[in-house]
Amino acid sequence: MFEQRNAARIANGFGGTVNLVASVMLVLTMLTGMGAVGFHNRMRGFDEALDAPTLMIAAAMIVLSLGGGFTAMAIGARHLRRAEI
């Protein structure tokens, strides 16, 4: 919406709402993953080395966050290419 001067009107559109919901879901997923790692390590004891489940959860969180970022950038780049400026 390059013709729109008010940033609040851009964020109140459908795209802004989808962005907000997707961002909240990503943050909640990351917090849940971090909580699972913390809970798992608390049950095992903090003095032991990292085990496979902890590393798998951490790797899944990294892949999910990078995937979400790349997906958002690809959608934004595609939209910008199609926009008539």
Backbone as XML, in Angstrom:
<?xml version="1.0"?>
<chain id="A" units="angstrom">
  <residue number="1" name="MET">
    <atom name="N" x="0.845" y="-1.183" z="0.000"/>
    <atom name="CA" x="0.000" y="0.000" z="0.000"/>
    <atom name="C" x="0.885" y="1.239" z="0.000"/>
  </residue>
  <residue number="2" name="PHE">
    <atom name="N" x="1.501" y="1.496" z="-1.124"/>
    <atom name="CA" x="2.431" y="2.614" z="-1.208"/>
    <atom name="C" x="1.714" y="3.951" z="-1.212"/>
  </residue>
  <residue number="3" name="GLU">
    <atom name="N" x="0.437" y="3.968" z="-1.594"/>
    <atom name="CA" x="-0.308" y="5.224" z="-1.617"/>
    <atom name="C" x="-0.792" y="5.630" z="-0.230"/>
  </residue>
  <residue number="4" name="GLN">
    <atom name="N" x="-0.748" y="4.729" z="0.715"/>
    <atom name="CA" x="-1.233" y="4.996" z="2.080"/>
    <atom name="C" x="-0.145" y="5.710" z="2.895"/>
  </residue>
  <residue number="5" name="ARG">
    <atom name="N" x="-0.483" y="6.862" z="3.478"/>
    <atom name="CA" x="0.477" y="7.631" z="4.279"/>
    <atom name="C" x="0.408" y="7.280" z="5.760"/>
  </residue>
  <residue number="6" name="ASN">
    <atom name="N" x="-0.703" y="6.747" z="6.203"/>
    <atom name="CA" x="-0.901" y="6.431" z="7.613"/>
    <atom name="C" x="-0.527" y="4.968" z="7.861"/>
  </residue>
  <residue number="7" name="ALA">
    <atom name="N" x="0.538" y="4.739" z="8.637"/>
    <atom name="CA" x="1.005" y="3.380" z="8.895"/>
    <atom name="C" x="-0.026" y="2.562" z="9.675"/>
  </residue>
  <residue number="8" name="ALA">
    <atom name="N" x="-0.836" y="3.196" z="10.487"/>
    <atom name="CA" x="-1.844" y="2.480" z="11.264"/>
    <atom name="C" x="-2.897" y="1.850" z="10.345"/>
  </residue>
  <residue number="9" name="ARG">
    <atom name="N" x="-3.214" y="2.497" z="9.270"/>
    <atom name="CA" x="-4.208" y="1.942" z="8.342"/>
    <atom name="C" x="-3.643" y="0.742" z="7.596"/>
  </residue>
  <residue number="10" name="ILE">
    <atom name="N" x="-2.335" y="0.726" z="7.363"/>
    <atom name="CA" x="-1.714" y="-0.419" z="6.711"/>
    <atom name="C" x="-1.767" y="-1.625" z="7.640"/>
  </residue>
  <residue number="11" name="ALA">
    <atom name="N" x="-1.402" y="-1.421" z="8.903"/>
    <atom name="CA" x="-1.366" y="-2.523" z="9.865"/>
    <atom name="C" x="-2.757" y="-3.046" z="10.201"/>
  </residue>
  <residue number="12" name="ASN">
    <atom name="N" x="-3.794" y="-2.233" z="10.024"/>
    <atom name="CA" x="-5.151" y="-2.665" z="10.330"/>
    <atom name="C" x="-5.792" y="-3.460" z="9.210"/>
  </residue>
  <residue number="13" name="GLY">
    <atom name="N" x="-5.118" y="-3.618" z="8.101"/>
    <atom name="CA" x="-5.664" y="-4.384" z="6.989"/>
    <atom name="C" x="-5.541" y="-5.874" z="7.235"/>
  </residue>
  <residue number="14" name="PHE">
    <atom name="N" x="-5.939" y="-6.639" z="6.231"/>
    <atom name="CA" x="-5.903" y="-8.097" z="6.327"/>
    <atom name="C" x="-4.470" y="-8.603" z="6.491"/>
  </residue>
  <residue number="15" name="GLY">
    <atom name="N" x="-3.545" y="-8.046" z="5.730"/>
    <atom name="CA" x="-2.154" y="-8.465" z="5.817"/>
    <atom name="C" x="-1.546" y="-8.178" z="7.179"/>
  </residue>
  <residue number="16" name="GLY">
    <atom name="N" x="-1.884" y="-7.051" z="7.762"/>
    <atom name="CA" x="-1.385" y="-6.730" z="9.092"/>
    <atom name="C" x="-1.923" y="-7.690" z="10.148"/>
  </residue>
  <residue number="17" name="THR">
    <atom name="N" x="-3.178" y="-8.069" z="10.004"/>
    <atom name="CA" x="-3.774" y="-9.011" z="10.951"/>
    <atom name="C" x="-3.141" y="-10.391" z="10.820"/>
  </residue>
  <residue number="18" name="VAL">
    <atom name="N" x="-2.935" y="-10.841" z="9.594"/>
    <atom name="CA" x="-2.285" y="-12.135" z="9.372"/>
    <atom name="C" x="-0.865" y="-12.105" z="9.925"/>
  </residue>
  <residue number="19" name="ASN">
    <atom name="N" x="-0.160" y="-11.005" z="9.701"/>
    <atom name="CA" x="1.200" y="-10.854" z="10.216"/>
    <atom name="C" x="1.211" y="-10.916" z="11.741"/>
  </residue>
  <residue number="20" name="LEU">
    <atom name="N" x="0.279" y="-10.258" z="12.374"/>
    <atom name="CA" x="0.202" y="-10.263" z="13.832"/>
    <atom name="C" x="-0.060" y="-11.667" z="14.368"/>
  </residue>
  <residue number="21" name="VAL">
    <atom name="N" x="-1.015" y="-12.368" z="13.791"/>
    <atom name="CA" x="-1.360" y="-13.715" z="14.254"/>
    <atom name="C" x="-0.182" y="-14.667" z="14.032"/>
  </residue>
  <residue number="22" name="ALA">
    <atom name="N" x="0.459" y="-14.588" z="12.864"/>
    <atom name="CA" x="1.601" y="-15.466" z="12.582"/>
    <atom name="C" x="2.760" y="-15.165" z="13.523"/>
  </residue>
  <residue number="23" name="SER">
    <atom name="N" x="3.004" y="-13.903" z="13.815"/>
    <atom name="CA" x="4.087" y="-13.536" z="14.725"/>
    <atom name="C" x="3.822" y="-14.033" z="16.138"/>
  </residue>
  <residue number="24" name="VAL">
    <atom name="N" x="2.587" y="-13.898" z="16.604"/>
    <atom name="CA" x="2.243" y="-14.374" z="17.949"/>
    <atom name="C" x="2.372" y="-15.891" z="18.015"/>
  </residue>
  <residue number="25" name="MET">
    <atom name="N" x="1.945" y="-16.594" z="16.974"/>
    <atom name="CA" x="2.069" y="-18.050" z="16.957"/>
    <atom name="C" x="3.540" y="-18.473" z="16.972"/>
  </residue>
  <residue number="26" name="LEU">
    <atom name="N" x="4.387" y="-17.768" z="16.226"/>
    <atom name="CA" x="5.806" y="-18.099" z="16.210"/>
    <atom name="C" x="6.438" y="-17.865" z="17.579"/>
  </residue>
  <residue number="27" name="VAL">
    <atom name="N" x="6.114" y="-16.755" z="18.218"/>
    <atom name="CA" x="6.661" y="-16.469" z="19.551"/>
    <atom name="C" x="6.186" y="-17.514" z="20.555"/>
  </residue>
  <residue number="28" name="LEU">
    <atom name="N" x="4.906" y="-17.868" z="20.525"/>
    <atom name="CA" x="4.395" y="-18.889" z="21.446"/>
    <atom name="C" x="5.050" y="-20.244" z="21.206"/>
  </residue>
  <residue number="29" name="THR">
    <atom name="N" x="5.284" y="-20.589" z="19.957"/>
    <atom name="CA" x="5.952" y="-21.848" z="19.642"/>
    <atom name="C" x="7.386" y="-21.850" z="20.164"/>
  </residue>
  <residue number="30" name="MET">
    <atom name="N" x="8.094" y="-20.742" z="19.981"/>
    <atom name="CA" x="9.472" y="-20.648" z="20.474"/>
    <atom name="C" x="9.512" y="-20.713" z="22.008"/>
  </residue>
  <residue number="31" name="LEU">
    <atom name="N" x="8.582" y="-20.032" z="22.657"/>
    <atom name="CA" x="8.541" y="-20.084" z="24.123"/>
    <atom name="C" x="8.203" y="-21.489" z="24.629"/>
  </residue>
  <residue number="32" name="THR">
    <atom name="N" x="7.302" y="-22.166" z="23.929"/>
    <atom name="CA" x="6.969" y="-23.540" z="24.309"/>
    <atom name="C" x="8.181" y="-24.449" z="24.147"/>
  </residue>
  <residue number="33" name="GLY">
    <atom name="N" x="8.917" y="-24.295" z="23.059"/>
    <atom name="CA" x="10.117" y="-25.092" z="22.844"/>
    <atom name="C" x="11.180" y="-24.828" z="23.898"/>
  </residue>
  <residue number="34" name="MET">
    <atom name="N" x="11.373" y="-23.561" z="24.233"/>
    <atom name="CA" x="12.350" y="-23.223" z="25.268"/>
    <atom name="C" x="11.909" y="-23.763" z="26.623"/>
  </residue>
  <residue number="35" name="GLY">
    <atom name="N" x="10.613" y="-23.705" z="26.889"/>
    <atom name="CA" x="10.089" y="-24.265" z="28.135"/>
    <atom name="C" x="10.272" y="-25.769" z="28.191"/>
  </residue>
  <residue number="36" name="ALA">
    <atom name="N" x="10.075" y="-26.440" z="27.049"/>
    <atom name="CA" x="10.263" y="-27.893" z="27.008"/>
    <atom name="C" x="11.720" y="-28.261" z="27.261"/>
  </residue>
  <residue number="37" name="VAL">
    <atom name="N" x="12.642" y="-27.507" z="26.672"/>
    <atom name="CA" x="14.068" y="-27.760" z="26.909"/>
    <atom name="C" x="14.406" y="-27.525" z="28.377"/>
  </residue>
  <residue number="38" name="GLY">
    <atom name="N" x="13.912" y="-26.433" z="28.927"/>
    <atom name="CA" x="14.174" y="-26.138" z="30.337"/>
    <atom name="C" x="13.588" y="-27.176" z="31.271"/>
  </residue>
  <residue number="39" name="PHE">
    <atom name="N" x="12.368" y="-27.591" z="31.010"/>
    <atom name="CA" x="11.713" y="-28.602" z="31.842"/>
    <atom name="C" x="12.449" y="-29.937" z="31.745"/>
  </residue>
  <residue number="40" name="HIS">
    <atom name="N" x="12.816" y="-30.304" z="30.534"/>
    <atom name="CA" x="13.539" y="-31.563" z="30.338"/>
    <atom name="C" x="14.871" y="-31.544" z="31.083"/>
  </residue>
  <residue number="41" name="ASN">
    <atom name="N" x="15.602" y="-30.447" z="30.976"/>
    <atom name="CA" x="16.888" y="-30.350" z="31.676"/>
    <atom name="C" x="16.700" y="-30.295" z="33.188"/>
  </residue>
  <residue number="42" name="ARG">
    <atom name="N" x="15.622" y="-29.713" z="33.645"/>
    <atom name="CA" x="15.359" y="-29.659" z="35.095"/>
    <atom name="C" x="15.088" y="-31.065" z="35.634"/>
  </residue>
  <residue number="43" name="MET">
    <atom name="N" x="14.364" y="-31.870" z="34.860"/>
    <atom name="CA" x="14.067" y="-33.228" z="35.302"/>
    <atom name="C" x="15.322" y="-34.114" z="35.304"/>
  </residue>
  <residue number="44" name="ARG">
    <atom name="N" x="16.218" y="-33.877" z="34.348"/>
    <atom name="CA" x="17.438" y="-34.673" z="34.267"/>
    <atom name="C" x="18.513" y="-34.180" z="35.217"/>
  </residue>
  <residue number="45" name="GLY">
    <atom name="N" x="18.462" y="-32.941" z="35.571"/>
    <atom name="CA" x="19.534" y="-32.325" z="36.351"/>
    <atom name="C" x="20.389" y="-31.476" z="35.421"/>
  </residue>
  <residue number="46" name="PHE">
    <atom name="N" x="20.822" y="-30.346" z="35.904"/>
    <atom name="CA" x="21.529" y="-29.400" z="35.048"/>
    <atom name="C" x="23.014" y="-29.726" z="34.898"/>
  </residue>
  <residue number="47" name="ASP">
    <atom name="N" x="23.528" y="-30.663" z="35.653"/>
    <atom name="CA" x="24.962" y="-30.944" z="35.622"/>
    <atom name="C" x="25.361" y="-31.865" z="34.470"/>
  </residue>
  <residue number="48" name="GLU">
    <atom name="N" x="24.407" y="-32.531" z="33.860"/>
    <atom name="CA" x="24.720" y="-33.479" z="32.796"/>
    <atom name="C" x="24.861" y="-32.749" z="31.458"/>
  </residue>
  <residue number="49" name="ALA">
    <atom name="N" x="25.522" y="-33.393" z="30.511"/>
    <atom name="CA" x="25.685" y="-32.832" z="29.168"/>
    <atom name="C" x="24.344" y="-32.854" z="28.432"/>
  </residue>
  <residue number="50" name="LEU">
    <atom name="N" x="24.267" y="-32.079" z="27.381"/>
    <atom name="CA" x="23.044" y="-32.050" z="26.577"/>
    <atom name="C" x="22.820" y="-33.407" z="25.925"/>
  </residue>
  <residue number="51" name="ASP">
    <atom name="N" x="21.568" y="-33.830" z="25.897"/>
    <atom name="CA" x="21.241" y="-35.113" z="25.290"/>
    <atom name="C" x="20.530" y="-34.894" z="23.960"/>
  </residue>
  <residue number="52" name="ALA">
    <atom name="N" x="20.202" y="-36.000" z="23.288"/>
    <atom name="CA" x="19.607" y="-35.941" z="21.952"/>
    <atom name="C" x="18.256" y="-35.216" z="21.918"/>
  </residue>
  <residue number="53" name="PRO">
    <atom name="N" x="17.319" y="-35.478" z="22.851"/>
    <atom name="CA" x="16.045" y="-34.751" z="22.779"/>
    <atom name="C" x="16.206" y="-33.228" z="22.912"/>
  </residue>
  <residue number="54" name="THR">
    <atom name="N" x="17.109" y="-32.804" z="23.776"/>
    <atom name="CA" x="17.336" y="-31.366" z="23.940"/>
    <atom name="C" x="17.869" y="-30.761" z="22.650"/>
  </residue>
  <residue number="55" name="LEU">
    <atom name="N" x="18.840" y="-31.424" z="22.038"/>
    <atom name="CA" x="19.411" y="-30.922" z="20.793"/>
    <atom name="C" x="18.403" y="-30.969" z="19.650"/>
  </residue>
  <residue number="56" name="MET">
    <atom name="N" x="17.534" y="-31.977" z="19.626"/>
    <atom name="CA" x="16.516" y="-32.050" z="18.573"/>
    <atom name="C" x="15.490" y="-30.931" z="18.715"/>
  </residue>
  <residue number="57" name="ILE">
    <atom name="N" x="15.081" y="-30.627" z="19.930"/>
    <atom name="CA" x="14.130" y="-29.530" z="20.143"/>
    <atom name="C" x="14.773" y="-28.208" z="19.752"/>
  </residue>
  <residue number="58" name="ALA">
    <atom name="N" x="16.039" y="-28.011" z="20.144"/>
    <atom name="CA" x="16.737" y="-26.778" z="19.786"/>
    <atom name="C" x="16.888" y="-26.656" z="18.272"/>
  </residue>
  <residue number="59" name="ALA">
    <atom name="N" x="17.228" y="-27.752" z="17.608"/>
    <atom name="CA" x="17.361" y="-27.730" z="16.150"/>
    <atom name="C" x="16.013" y="-27.447" z="15.483"/>
  </residue>
  <residue number="60" name="ALA">
    <atom name="N" x="14.944" y="-28.034" z="15.998"/>
    <atom name="CA" x="13.614" y="-27.780" z="15.437"/>
    <atom name="C" x="13.217" y="-26.319" z="15.607"/>
  </residue>
  <residue number="61" name="MET">
    <atom name="N" x="13.568" y="-25.723" z="16.736"/>
    <atom name="CA" x="13.262" y="-24.304" z="16.948"/>
    <atom name="C" x="14.034" y="-23.429" z="15.967"/>
  </residue>
  <residue number="62" name="ILE">
    <atom name="N" x="15.292" y="-23.766" z="15.719"/>
    <atom name="CA" x="16.105" y="-22.993" z="14.768"/>
    <atom name="C" x="15.543" y="-23.123" z="13.363"/>
  </residue>
  <residue number="63" name="VAL">
    <atom name="N" x="15.209" y="-24.348" z="12.964"/>
    <atom name="CA" x="14.662" y="-24.578" z="11.618"/>
    <atom name="C" x="13.328" y="-23.856" z="11.452"/>
  </residue>
  <residue number="64" name="LEU">
    <atom name="N" x="12.480" y="-23.911" z="12.466"/>
    <atom name="CA" x="11.179" y="-23.253" z="12.393"/>
    <atom name="C" x="11.331" y="-21.734" z="12.296"/>
  </residue>
  <residue number="65" name="SER">
    <atom name="N" x="12.211" y="-21.158" z="13.078"/>
    <atom name="CA" x="12.372" y="-19.704" z="13.032"/>
    <atom name="C" x="12.994" y="-19.257" z="11.709"/>
  </residue>
  <residue number="66" name="LEU">
    <atom name="N" x="13.997" y="-19.985" z="11.209"/>
    <atom name="CA" x="14.580" y="-19.640" z="9.913"/>
    <atom name="C" x="13.572" y="-19.851" z="8.786"/>
  </residue>
  <residue number="67" name="GLY">
    <atom name="N" x="12.808" y="-20.930" z="8.859"/>
    <atom name="CA" x="11.786" y="-21.179" z="7.845"/>
    <atom name="C" x="10.715" y="-20.099" z="7.824"/>
  </residue>
  <residue number="68" name="GLY">
    <atom name="N" x="10.295" y="-19.683" z="9.008"/>
    <atom name="CA" x="9.308" y="-18.604" z="9.083"/>
    <atom name="C" x="9.845" y="-17.293" z="8.530"/>
  </residue>
  <residue number="69" name="GLY">
    <atom name="N" x="11.094" y="-16.998" z="8.832"/>
    <atom name="CA" x="11.709" y="-15.769" z="8.320"/>
    <atom name="C" x="11.866" y="-15.792" z="6.814"/>
  </residue>
  <residue number="70" name="PHE">
    <atom name="N" x="12.368" y="-16.910" z="6.276"/>
    <atom name="CA" x="12.533" y="-17.017" z="4.827"/>
    <atom name="C" x="11.195" y="-17.005" z="4.106"/>
  </residue>
  <residue number="71" name="THR">
    <atom name="N" x="10.191" y="-17.635" z="4.686"/>
    <atom name="CA" x="8.865" y="-17.643" z="4.067"/>
    <atom name="C" x="8.289" y="-16.224" z="4.017"/>
  </residue>
  <residue number="72" name="ALA">
    <atom name="N" x="8.399" y="-15.502" z="5.119"/>
    <atom name="CA" x="7.891" y="-14.125" z="5.146"/>
    <atom name="C" x="8.624" y="-13.239" z="4.141"/>
  </residue>
  <residue number="73" name="MET">
    <atom name="N" x="9.935" y="-13.411" z="4.043"/>
    <atom name="CA" x="10.703" y="-12.616" z="3.082"/>
    <atom name="C" x="10.334" y="-12.972" z="1.644"/>
  </residue>
  <residue number="74" name="ALA">
    <atom name="N" x="10.110" y="-14.248" z="1.362"/>
    <atom name="CA" x="9.739" y="-14.661" z="0.009"/>
    <atom name="C" x="8.368" y="-14.117" z="-0.376"/>
  </residue>
  <residue number="75" name="ILE">
    <atom name="N" x="7.423" y="-14.178" z="0.549"/>
    <atom name="CA" x="6.089" y="-13.634" z="0.267"/>
    <atom name="C" x="6.159" y="-12.127" z="0.055"/>
  </residue>
  <residue number="76" name="GLY">
    <atom name="N" x="6.918" y="-11.443" z="0.897"/>
    <atom name="CA" x="7.066" y="-9.997" z="0.753"/>
    <atom name="C" x="7.760" y="-9.612" z="-0.541"/>
  </residue>
  <residue number="77" name="ALA">
    <atom name="N" x="8.803" y="-10.346" z="-0.930"/>
    <atom name="CA" x="9.505" y="-10.057" z="-2.174"/>
    <atom name="C" x="8.606" y="-10.295" z="-3.380"/>
  </residue>
  <residue number="78" name="ARG">
    <atom name="N" x="7.809" y="-11.379" z="-3.333"/>
    <atom name="CA" x="6.890" y="-11.663" z="-4.430"/>
    <atom name="C" x="5.839" y="-10.549" z="-4.560"/>
  </residue>
  <residue number="79" name="HIS">
    <atom name="N" x="5.318" y="-10.109" z="-3.417"/>
    <atom name="CA" x="4.323" y="-9.043" z="-3.431"/>
    <atom name="C" x="4.937" y="-7.744" z="-3.976"/>
  </residue>
  <residue number="80" name="LEU">
    <atom name="N" x="6.182" y="-7.464" z="-3.591"/>
    <atom name="CA" x="6.832" y="-6.230" z="-4.040"/>
    <atom name="C" x="7.098" y="-6.286" z="-5.546"/>
  </residue>
  <residue number="81" name="ARG">
    <atom name="N" x="7.455" y="-7.457" z="-6.066"/>
    <atom name="CA" x="7.664" y="-7.591" z="-7.507"/>
    <atom name="C" x="6.373" y="-7.370" z="-8.284"/>
  </residue>
  <residue number="82" name="ARG">
    <atom name="N" x="5.260" y="-7.814" z="-7.731"/>
    <atom name="CA" x="3.963" y="-7.687" z="-8.431"/>
    <atom name="C" x="3.326" y="-6.313" z="-8.263"/>
  </residue>
  <residue number="83" name="ALA">
    <atom name="N" x="3.813" y="-5.548" z="-7.286"/>
    <atom name="CA" x="3.192" y="-4.235" z="-7.013"/>
    <atom name="C" x="3.482" y="-3.263" z="-8.136"/>
  </residue>
  <residue number="84" name="GLU">
    <atom name="N" x="2.518" y="-2.438" z="-8.398"/>
    <atom name="CA" x="2.684" y="-1.402" z="-9.411"/>
    <atom name="C" x="3.108" y="-0.126" z="-8.724"/>
  </residue>
  <residue number="85" name="ILE">
    <atom name="N" x="4.373" y="0.171" z="-8.830"/>
    <atom name="CA" x="4.877" y="1.383" z="-8.164"/>
    <atom name="C" x="5.128" y="2.468" z="-9.173"/>
  </residue>
</chain>
